[in-house]
Structure formats: C-alpha cells, structure tokens
Amino acid sequence: MGKQTFGVIVSTRSFFPSHLVKTAREAITSLMDKLGYDYIMVGENDTEYGAVVTYKEAKVCAELFKKNREKIEGIIVILPNFGEELGVVEAIDMAGLNVPVLVQACDDDFDKLDMANRRDAFCGKISVCNNLRQRDIPYSLTSLHTCPIDSPEFTADLQKFAGVCRVVNGLRGSRIAMLGARPVAFATVRYSEKLLQKLGIAIQTVDFSEVIFNAMNYSDEAKVAAKVKEIRDYGSIPDFVDDKLLEKQAKLCLAISEKVDELECDASTVQCWDSVENNYGCATCLAMSMMGENGKPSACESDVTGAVSMLAATLAAQSPSALMDWNNNIRDDRDSCICLHCSNFPKSFFNTDVEIECLDVLGSTLGKENCFGACKGQVAPGEMTFFRVSTDDVNGTVKAYVGEGTFESEPLPTKGGLANCHVDGLQKLMRYICQNGFEHHVCFVRGHVADILQEALENYLGVEVYRHN
C-alpha cells in the first residue's frame, strides 16, 4: 500500500488573528511529513493566507480536491482559531468526495487570550460540526475537544483517522470472491448479497469445479516448482508428504490465488469441507493462509461476511487477519476460551514454525492423504482485536460487534490452529452473540484497533456496531 493522501483545510475568521493560519499550516504539514502521509491543500497564493474562508475560496478548494479525487482518502479540517464554518463546509460539500472528515481545533494559550492571539477554536469547532451535521456529512472528532497540532494526542487521532479511512474506502468498492457453494451443513454463514451491495461490497461467485479443473490441468511447471519452494519455506512438512502430493497442493494454491486475482478481488471465501478433499484430494487451508499473509484474506466454509470482517480488520491493523471458531471453555476461567480452526491462519499469527500437515477431523474419515494443507500451531501471545460483520436479513440491516483482548501463552491440549483467548466479560459477549444470532466464526487481528473499526463502520457505513467493553 502506498502513502495515504489527505485533503487539508485550514480556516480562519476575518476578525481573528490571521498569523495563526501560517503557524497552523506549518504545523500540520510538518506532522504529515513526519507520519509519512501526503496532503493536498490550497497554496498561500491560491487564497488569502492559504485559508478557506469565503465562498469563492471554498470553490477553489473544492476544485483542487475534485482534481485529486482518486488520491484523497480523507479530509482534515484544522481550526487555528474560530474559523469560518460555512467556508469549510461548502468546500467539503462542493468537492463531493464522500470520504471521512476529521475536525481538529487548536488549544488557546491561557496567558495569550488578548485580541492579538486569542483563538476561540473551542467554540468554532462546535459551529463547524453543526453545519456538517446540517448537510448530512459524517465526520470524526479528536479525542480532546481542542489540542495542539504537534501534540501526542493529535498524532494518535490522525493515525486512528488514517485507519478509519483505510477501512471505509477499502470496503466501499471492494470485491469478495466466493469460490464454491456454501457447505450444506453451514446454514450459519448464510448472508444477503443485496445488503452488502448497499455498502458498496460486490460478491463474485464461482463454481469450485472451475478451480479444481484449473488445478488438475495446471501445466506451467516453472510456476509449480516455484510454489513448491515457497511452500517448503513457509513451514515444516511431515515426511509422509511426497513430492507428488506437494506438487498437487502447489497446483491448488496457484489455481485458487490466480482465480481471486483474475476476478480482481480483495478477499475471498473457499468452499472446502469436504468437497475439495473428496474431488481433488487436498485441503485449501494453505492457499488461504498464504493469501492472507500477503494481504488478501480468505475465509473458510464460504463465509462471505467472515471475509468482509477479515478485510476490514486487515485494513484497520495493516496486518493479516484470521477467521476462527469461538470453540471451547478453558477450565473455570469464564473470561478465557479456545478459538481454533483447521487451519488457514496466516503464518505471522504463530510464534513457532508453521506445521503444514493434514486436517485432523476430516483426515480421520477421508484419509490423511486427501487432506494435506492445514497450517497448525498455537497463536503467539499479544494484544488482539475480535470483530464480526453479519447481515441481518430479517431487519434488512448490516450489524457487527467488536472488542479487544489478548492471546495468552498457556499451551492448549488439542490440535489445529489454536488460540488461547482472554476477553474481559466474555460471558456477556457470548450472551450478546447468541441473543443476536451472530455466526460461530469470528475474525481476529493482532493489535488493538476496535476504535478504528467501530468508527469506520458505525459512523461512515451506517452499520449497527456493538462495542464490547
């Protein structure tokens, strides 16, 4: 992903000190440079002081933003003093970018409340927000009502806002590949394509027989050899897996990833369980794990809203996500549980080498030789965020829940891709999930990004979000 680019608007008001505009412009551009963001703003010669105040200046700003529509991911409003709310809001409205907006207001210095230095941005921010609300333009707020541009608080606000922009813009216009039909037993992952389309998310459906056919007839030996090497480098492989089975798995990995690329999709779901094992003789987990590690998440059992959850979490955290089952209690610790899958977890989720082995449950009935390709190990300890998007077809809405916890280090006495999860108030969360009909799958991502996901989905995409605290 390249640098994120933001439109920046600095405003002032005629009878407030205009020298504050210059220092604000210098401070925000310095911070953007420091954080590695690009910015687009009117120049000091394009408008008076390089600020947006009048309707004429708002039009200049709007035209500049429209010319850079494909670059600008969000708009940052800087109020060094009270500002001119109409100029700011008209510029945003006329630009029509439909991107997130962050409103910042500068602190007054208590010993500089004379007419030459007084800001009143504390008050002006309320007026800007009031006018944005009147025009139905969603916006985000800083953690403090006012703060210096060069403060640690605003740096954190700006980084969070960048994450919100990644999620909002990444989901709008996204494409999810649904490779194969939903396994008949998994009615839990049914969903509404139409409700997702209202959010700008398009589903591309493919019969999995196409993928199997492509894998069985894959003829590019150089690509297969390169993929075999990549698989060997990705994790440890048991001795019973011979070169023939490894090549078979490599062809399946190539067929799956190339189909996702061919469809120009950002994430995918794969049927598995147990059609591909019966009809091709390999598990799909490895292909999904490798795609996820490379930033293209893939969900099990044709769980499309699971894939949407993974894509949003990956965008928020800028790191791979994984889909797991809420699965087992741990002794009498009611705030901890085991989450697992067969698994397709990205390699970076583990604290040891990935063991690329066979599906345990299906392998016991279909034969291990038909189920090679599961990525096994225990997830490394650290902070995590859990997240789930679901379509509520009965009420015609999209809903979600999100919260934070930790992956614990205590070893788990079972097999597969395993995570020892601690969530404060887990029993309350499980009650909420069950009462509101959510799926048994949940997305996890490393780090704490619940604030980003909640803000992006609730404020800009109109999704009903339950925040677990």
For each residue, the residues with C-beta under 8 A, 3 or more apart:
1: 166 318
2:
3: 36 37 38
4: 37 38 73 74 162 165 166
5: 37 38 39 40 68 71 72 73
6: 32 37 38 39 40 72 73 74 75 76 162 165
7: 39 40 41 64 65 68 72 74 75 76 95 97 99
8: 28 29 32 39 40 41 75 76 78
9: 41 52 61 75 76 77 78 88 91 92
10: 21 24 25 28 41 50 51 52 78 80
11: 51 52 53 77 78 79 83 84 85 87 88
12: 16 18 20 21 49 51 53 80 81 83 84
13: 16 53 81 82 83 84 124
14: 53
15:
16: 12 13 20 81 82 118 119 120
17: 20 81 115 116 117 118 119
18: 12 21 22 49 51
19: 22 23
20: 12 16 17 23 24 80 81 106 117 119
21: 10 12 18 24 25 49 50 51 80
22: 18 19 25 26 44 49 50
23: 19 20 26 27 80
24: 10 20 21 27 28 78 80 106 149
25: 10 21 22 28 29 41 44 50
26: 22 23 29 30
27: 23 24 30 31 148 149 150
28: 8 10 24 25 31 32 39 76 78 149
29: 8 25 26 32 33 39 41
30: 26 27 33 34 150
31: 27 28 34 35 149 150 154 155 158
32: 6 8 28 29 35 37 38 39
33: 29 30 36 37
34: 30 31
35: 31 32 155 158 159 162
36: 3 33
37: 3 4 5 6 32 33 158 162
38: 3 4 5 6 32 71
39: 5 6 7 8 28 29 32 76
40: 5 6 7 8 64 65 68 71 72
41: 7 8 9 10 25 29 50 64
42: 46 47 50 51 52 57 60 61 64
43: 46 50
44: 22 25 49 50
45: 50
46: 42 43 50 60 64
47: 42 50 51 52 53 57 60 61
48: 51 53 57
49: 12 18 21 22 44
50: 10 21 22 25 41 42 43 44 45 46 47
51: 10 11 12 18 21 42 47 48 57
52: 9 10 11 42 47 57 58 60 61 84 87 88 91
53: 11 12 13 14 47 48 57 84 87
54: 57 58 84 87
55: 58 59 86 87 90
56: 59 60
57: 42 47 48 51 52 53 54 60 61 87 91
58: 52 54 55 61 62 86 87 88 90 91 94
59: 55 56 62 63 91 94
60: 42 46 47 52 56 57 63 64
61: 9 42 47 52 57 58 64 65 91 95
62: 58 59 65 66 90 91 92 93 94 95 96
63: 59 60 66 67
64: 7 40 41 42 46 60 61 67 68
65: 7 40 61 62 68 69 72 75 91 95 97
66: 62 63 69 95 96 97
67: 63 64
68: 5 7 40 64 65 71 72
69: 65 66 72 97
70:
71: 5 38 40 68
72: 5 6 7 40 65 68 69 75 97 99
73: 4 5 6 99 100 162 165 166 169
74: 4 6 7 99 100 101 102 161 162 164 165
75: 6 7 8 9 65 72 92 95 97 99 100 101 102
76: 6 7 8 9 28 39 101 102 104 158 161
77: 9 11 83 88 92 101 102 103 104 128
78: 8 9 10 11 24 28 104 106 149
79: 11 82 83 103 104 105 106 121 124 125 128
80: 10 12 20 21 23 24 83 106 119 121
81: 12 13 16 17 20 106 118 119 120 121 124
82: 13 16 79 119 120 121 123 124 127
83: 11 12 13 77 79 80 87 88 105 121 124 125 127 128
84: 11 12 13 52 53 54 87 88
85: 11 88 89 124 127 128 130 131
86: 55 58 89 90 131
87: 11 52 53 54 55 57 58 83 84 90 91
88: 9 11 52 58 77 83 84 85 91 92 128 131
89: 85 86 92 93 128 131 132 135 137
90: 55 58 62 86 87 93 94
91: 9 52 57 58 59 61 62 65 87 88 94 95
92: 9 62 75 77 88 89 95 97 101 132 137
93: 62 89 90 96 135 137
94: 58 59 62 90 91
95: 7 61 62 65 66 75 91 92
96: 62 66 93
97: 7 65 66 69 72 75 92
98:
99: 7 72 73 74 75 165 168 169
100: 73 74 75 138 139 140 161 164 165 168 456 459 460
101: 74 75 76 77 92 132 137 138 139 140
102: 74 75 76 77 139 140 141 142 157 158 161
103: 77 79 125 128 129 132 139 140 141 142
104: 76 77 78 79 125 142 147 149 154 157
105: 79 83 121 122 124 125 142 145 146 147
106: 20 24 78 79 80 81 119 121 146 147 148 149
107: 119 121 146 147 148
108: 112 113 118 119 120 121 122 146
109: 112 113 117
110: 113
111:
112: 108 109 117 118
113: 108 109 110 117 118
114: 117 118
115: 17 118
116: 17
117: 17 20 109 112 113 114
118: 16 17 81 108 112 113 114 115
119: 16 17 20 80 81 82 106 107 108 122
120: 16 81 82 108 123 124
121: 79 80 81 82 83 105 106 107 108 124 125 146
122: 105 108 119 125 145 146
123: 82 120 126 127
124: 13 79 81 82 83 85 105 120 121 127 128
125: 79 83 103 104 105 121 122 128 129 145 146
126: 123 129 130
127: 82 83 85 123 124 130 131
128: 77 79 83 85 88 89 103 124 125 131 132
129: 103 125 126 132 133 139 141
130: 85 126 127 133 134
131: 85 86 88 89 127 128 134 135
132: 89 92 101 103 128 129 135 137 138 139
133: 129 130 136 137
134: 130 131
135: 89 93 131 132
136: 133
137: 89 92 93 101 132 133
138: 100 101 132 459 460
139: 100 101 102 103 129 132
140: 100 101 102 103 161 164 455 459
141: 102 103 129 145
142: 102 103 104 105 145 147 153 154 157
143: 147 153 156 157
144: 147 153
145: 105 122 125 141 142
146: 105 106 107 108 121 122 125
147: 104 105 106 107 142 143 144 151 153 154 157
148: 27 106 107 151 154
149: 24 27 28 31 78 104 106 154
150: 27 30 31 154
151: 147 148 154 155
152: 155 156
153: 142 143 144 147 156 157
154: 31 104 142 147 148 149 150 151 157 158
155: 31 35 151 152 158 159
156: 143 152 153 159 160
157: 102 104 142 143 147 153 154 160 161
158: 31 35 37 76 102 154 155 161 162
159: 35 155 156 162 163
160: 156 157 163 164 451 452 455
161: 74 76 100 102 140 157 158 164 165
162: 4 6 35 37 73 74 158 159 165 166
163: 159 160 166 167 315 316 317 318 449 452 456
164: 74 100 140 160 161 167 168 452 455 456 459 460
165: 4 6 73 74 99 100 161 162 168 169
166: 1 4 73 162 163 169 170 315 316 318
167: 163 164 170 171 312 315 316 452 453 456 457
168: 99 100 164 165 171 172 456 460 461
169: 73 99 165 166 172 173
170: 166 167 174 266 311 312 315
171: 167 168 174 199 200 201 308 311 312 315 456 461
172: 168 169 199 200 201 461
173: 169 200 202
174: 170 171 200 201 202 266 267 308 311
175: 201 202 203 204 263 264 265 266
176: 196 201 202 203 204 265 266 267 268 269 304 307 308 311
177: 204 206 259 260 263 265 267 268 269
178: 203 204 205 206 268 269 302 304
179: 206 208 211 256 259 260 268 269 270 271 302
180: 206 207 208 211 269 270 271 272 275 276 302
181: 207 208 271 302
182: 186 187 189 190 271 301 302
183: 186 271 272 273 274 275 301 302
184: 187
185:
186: 182 183 189 273 301 302 303
187: 182 184 190
188: 439 440 441
189: 182 186 301 302 303 304 305 306 439 441
190: 182 187 393
191: 195 196 304 305 390 391 393
192: 195 196 391 393
193: 196 197 203 304
194: 197 198
195: 191 192 198 199 391 392 393 396 397 398
196: 176 191 192 193 199 201 202 203 304 305 308 391 398
197: 193 194 200 201 202 203
198: 194 195 398
199: 171 172 195 196 398 461 462 463
200: 171 172 173 174 197
201: 171 172 174 175 176 196 197 308
202: 173 174 175 176 196 197
203: 175 176 178 193 196 197 304
204: 175 176 177 178 263 265
205: 178
206: 177 178 179 180 210 211 259 263
207: 180 181 210
208: 179 180 181 211 212 270 271 275 276
209: 212 213 279
210: 206 207 213 214 259
211: 179 180 206 208 214 215 252 255 256 259
212: 208 209 215 216 255 276 279 280
213: 209 210 216 217
214: 210 211 217 218 255 258 259
215: 211 212 218 248 251 252 254 255 256 280
216: 212 213 251 280
217: 213 214
218: 214 215 223 224 251 254 255
219:
220: 223 224 254
221: 224 225
222: 225 226
223: 218 220 226 227 254
224: 218 220 221 227 228 247 250 251 254
225: 221 222 228 229
226: 222 223 229 230
227: 223 224 230 231 250 251 253 254
228: 224 225 231 232 243 246 247 250
229: 225 226 232 233
230: 226 227 233 234 290
231: 227 228 234 235 237 246 249 250 253 286 356
232: 228 229 237 246
233: 229 230
234: 230 231 286 289 290 347 354 356
235: 231 347 353 354 355 356 375
236: 353 354 355 356
237: 231 232 241 246 356 357
238: 241 355 357
239:
240: 368
241: 237 238 245 246 372
242: 245 246
243: 228 246 247
244: 247 248
245: 241 242 248 249 282 369 372
246: 228 231 232 237 241 242 243 249 250
247: 224 228 243 244 250 251
248: 215 244 245 251 252 280 281 282
249: 231 245 246 252 253 282 286 372 373
250: 224 227 228 231 246 247 253 254
251: 215 216 218 224 227 247 248 254 255
252: 211 215 248 249 255 256 276 280 282 284 287 373
253: 227 231 249 250 256 257 286 287 290
254: 215 218 220 223 224 227 250 251 257 258
255: 211 212 214 215 218 251 252 258 259
256: 179 211 215 252 253 259 260 268 270 284 287 288 291
257: 253 254 260 261 287 290 291 296
258: 214 254 255 261 262
259: 177 179 206 210 211 214 255 256 262 263
260: 177 179 256 257 263 265 268 291 296 298
261: 257 258 264 265
262: 258 259
263: 175 177 204 206 259 260
264: 175 261
265: 175 176 177 204 260 261 268 296
266: 170 174 175 176 296 311
267: 174 176 177 296 297 298 299 307 308 310 311 314
268: 176 177 178 179 256 260 265 288 291 296 297 298 299 307
269: 176 177 178 179 180 298 299 300 301 302 303 304 306 307
270: 179 180 208 256 276 284 287 288 298 299 300 302
271: 179 180 181 182 183 208 275 276 284 301 302
272: 180 183 275 276 277 283 284 285 300 301
273: 183 186 300 301 362
274: 183 277 278 362 366
275: 180 183 208 271 272 278 279
276: 180 208 212 252 270 271 272 279 280 282 283 284
277: 272 274 280 281 282 283 359 362 366 370 371
278: 274 275 366 370
279: 209 212 275 276
280: 212 215 216 248 252 276 277
281: 248 277 369 370
282: 245 248 249 252 276 277 370 371 372 373
283: 272 276 277 286 342 358 359 362 371 372 373 374
284: 252 256 270 271 272 276 287 288 344 373
285: 272 288 289 342 343 344 359 373 374 375
286: 231 234 249 253 283 289 290 344 356 373 374 375
287: 252 253 256 257 270 284 290 291 298 373
288: 256 268 270 284 285 291 292 298 299 300 344
289: 234 285 286 292 293 343 344 345 346 347 354 375
290: 230 234 253 257 286 287 293 294 347
291: 256 257 260 268 287 288 294 296 297 298
292: 288 289 295 296 297 298 310 314 320 321 322 344 345 346
293: 289 290 320 346 347 348
294: 290 291
295: 292 314 320
296: 257 260 265 266 267 268 291 292
297: 267 268 291 292 307 310 311 313 314 320 321 323
298: 260 267 268 269 270 287 288 291 292 307 310 344
299: 267 268 269 270 288 302 303 304 306 307 309 310 323 441
300: 269 270 272 273 288 303 306 323 341 342 344 441
301: 182 183 186 189 269 271 272 273 441
302: 178 179 180 181 182 183 186 189 269 270 271 299
303: 186 189 269 299 300 306 307 323 439 441
304: 176 178 189 191 193 196 203 269 299 307 308
305: 189 191 196 308 309 388 389 390 391 439
306: 189 269 299 300 303 309 310 323 388 439 441 443
307: 176 267 268 269 297 298 299 303 304 310 311 323
308: 171 174 176 196 201 267 304 305 311 312 389
309: 299 305 306 312 313 321 323 387 388 389 400 442 443
310: 267 292 297 298 299 306 307 313 314 321 322 323 443
311: 170 171 174 176 266 267 297 307 308 314 315 321
312: 167 170 171 308 309 315 316 387 389 453 456 457
313: 297 309 310 316 317 321 385 387 443 444 445 449 453
314: 267 292 295 297 310 311 317 318 319 320 321 445
315: 163 166 167 170 171 311 312 318
316: 163 166 167 312 313 385 445 449 452 453 456
317: 163 313 314 321 385 445 446 447 449
318: 1 163 166 314 315
319: 314 348 445 446 447
320: 292 293 295 297 314 346 348 349 445
321: 292 297 309 310 311 313 314 317 346 443 444 445
322: 292 310 341 343 344 345 346 349 379 417 443 444 445
323: 297 299 300 303 306 307 309 310 341 344 441 442 443 444
324: 327 339 340 341 343 345 417 419 441 442 443 444
325: 339 340 341 440 441 442
326: 337 339 430 433 440 442
327: 324 337 338 339 340
328: 337 338 340 414
329: 333 334 336 337 338
330: 333 336 337 338 420
331:
332:
333: 329 330 336
334: 329 426 427
335: 422 423 424 425 426 427
336: 329 330 333 408 420 421 422 423 426
337: 326 327 328 329 330 421 423 426
338: 327 328 329 330 412 414 418 419 420 421
339: 324 325 326 327 418 419 421 442 444
340: 324 325 327 328 343 414 416 417 418 419
341: 300 322 323 324 325 344 345 416 417
342: 283 285 300 359 360 361 362 374 416 417
343: 285 289 322 324 340 374 375 376 416 417
344: 284 285 286 288 289 292 298 300 322 323 341 374 375 417
345: 289 292 322 324 341 349 350 375 377 379 417
346: 289 292 293 320 321 322 349
347: 234 235 289 290 293 350 354 375
348: 293 319 320 446
349: 320 322 345 346 379 380 417 419 446
350: 345 347 353 354 377 378 379 380
351: 377 378 379 380 381
352: 377 378
353: 235 236 350 377
354: 234 235 236 289 347 350 375 376 377
355: 235 236 238 375 376 377
356: 231 234 235 236 237 286 372 373 374 375 376
357: 237 238 372 374 376
358: 283 363 368 369 371 372 373 374
359: 277 283 285 342 362 363 371 373 374
360: 342 363 364 374 415 416
361: 342 364 365
362: 273 274 277 283 342 359 365 366 371
363: 358 359 360 366 367 368 370 371
364: 360 361
365: 361 362
366: 274 277 278 362 363 370 371
367: 363 370 371
368: 240 358 363 371 372
369: 245 281 358 372
370: 277 278 281 282 363 366 367
371: 277 282 283 358 359 362 363 366 367 368 374
372: 241 245 249 282 283 356 357 358 368 369
373: 249 252 282 283 284 285 286 287 356 358 359
374: 283 285 286 342 343 344 356 357 358 359 360 371 416 417
375: 235 285 286 289 343 344 345 347 354 355 356 417
376: 343 354 355 356 357 415 416 417
377: 345 350 351 352 353 354 355 417 418
378: 350 351 352 411 412 418 419 420
379: 322 345 349 350 351 407 417 418 419 420 444
380: 349 350 351 407
381: 351 406 407 408 409 420
382: 406 407 446 447
383: 404 405 406 407 446 447 448
384: 404 405 406 407 421 444 445 446 447 448
385: 313 316 317 402 403 404 405 444 445 446 447 448 449 450 453
386: 402 403 404 405 421 423 442 443 444
387: 309 312 313 400 401 402 442 443 444 445 450 453
388: 305 306 309 400 401 402 433 438 439 441 442 443
389: 305 308 309 312 398 399 400 457 463
390: 191 305 398 399 400 437 438 439
391: 191 192 195 196 305 397 398 399
392: 195 395 396 397 398 399 437
393: 190 191 192 195 396
394:
395: 392
396: 195 392 393
397: 195 391 392 463 464
398: 195 196 198 199 389 390 391 392 461 462 463 464
399: 389 390 391 392 436 463 464 465 466
400: 309 387 388 389 390 453 457 463 464 465 466
401: 387 388 429 432 433 436 438 465 466 467 468
402: 385 386 387 388 450 453 454 465 466 467 468
403: 385 386 423 429 450 467 468 469
404: 383 384 385 386 423 448 450
405: 383 384 385 386 421 422 423 424
406: 381 382 383 384 421 422
407: 379 380 381 382 383 384 419 420 421 422 444
408: 336 381 420 421 422
409: 381 420
410: 420
411: 378 420
412: 338 378 418 420
413:
414: 328 338 340 418
415: 360 376 418
416: 340 341 342 343 360 374 376
417: 322 324 340 341 342 343 344 345 349 374 375 376 377 379
418: 338 339 340 377 378 379 412 414 415
419: 324 338 339 340 349 378 379 407 444
420: 330 336 338 378 379 381 407 408 409 410 411 412
421: 336 337 338 339 384 386 405 406 407 408 444
422: 335 336 405 406 407 408 426
423: 335 336 337 386 403 404 405 426 429 468
424: 335 405
425: 335 428 429 468 469
426: 334 335 336 337 422 423 429 430
427: 334 335 430 431
428: 425 431 432 468
429: 401 403 423 425 426 432 433 468
430: 326 426 427 433 434
431: 427 428 434 435
432: 401 428 429 435 436 466 468
433: 326 388 401 429 430 436 438
434: 430 431 437 438
435: 431 432
436: 399 401 432 433 466
437: 390 392 434
438: 388 390 401 433 434
439: 188 189 303 305 306 388 390 442
440: 188 325 326
441: 188 189 299 300 301 303 306 323 324 325 388
442: 309 323 324 325 326 339 386 387 388 439
443: 306 309 310 313 321 322 323 324 386 387 388
444: 313 321 322 323 324 339 379 384 385 386 387 407 419 421
445: 313 314 316 317 319 320 321 322 384 385 387 449
446: 317 319 348 349 382 383 384 385
447: 317 319 382 383 384 385
448: 383 384 385 404 451
449: 163 313 316 317 385 445 452 453
450: 385 387 402 403 404 453 454 467
451: 160 448 454 455
452: 160 163 164 167 316 449 455 456
453: 167 312 313 316 385 387 400 402 449 450 456 457 465
454: 402 450 451 457 458 465 467
455: 140 160 164 451 452 458 459 460
456: 100 163 164 167 168 171 312 316 452 453 459 460 461
457: 167 312 389 400 453 454 460 461 463 465
458: 454 455 461 462 463 464 465
459: 100 138 140 164 455 456
460: 100 138 164 168 455 456 457
461: 168 171 172 199 398 456 457 458
462: 199 398 458
463: 199 389 397 398 399 400 457 458
464: 397 398 399 400 458
465: 399 400 401 402 453 454 457 458
466: 399 400 401 402 432 436
467: 401 402 403 450 454
468: 401 402 403 423 425 428 429 432
469: 403 425
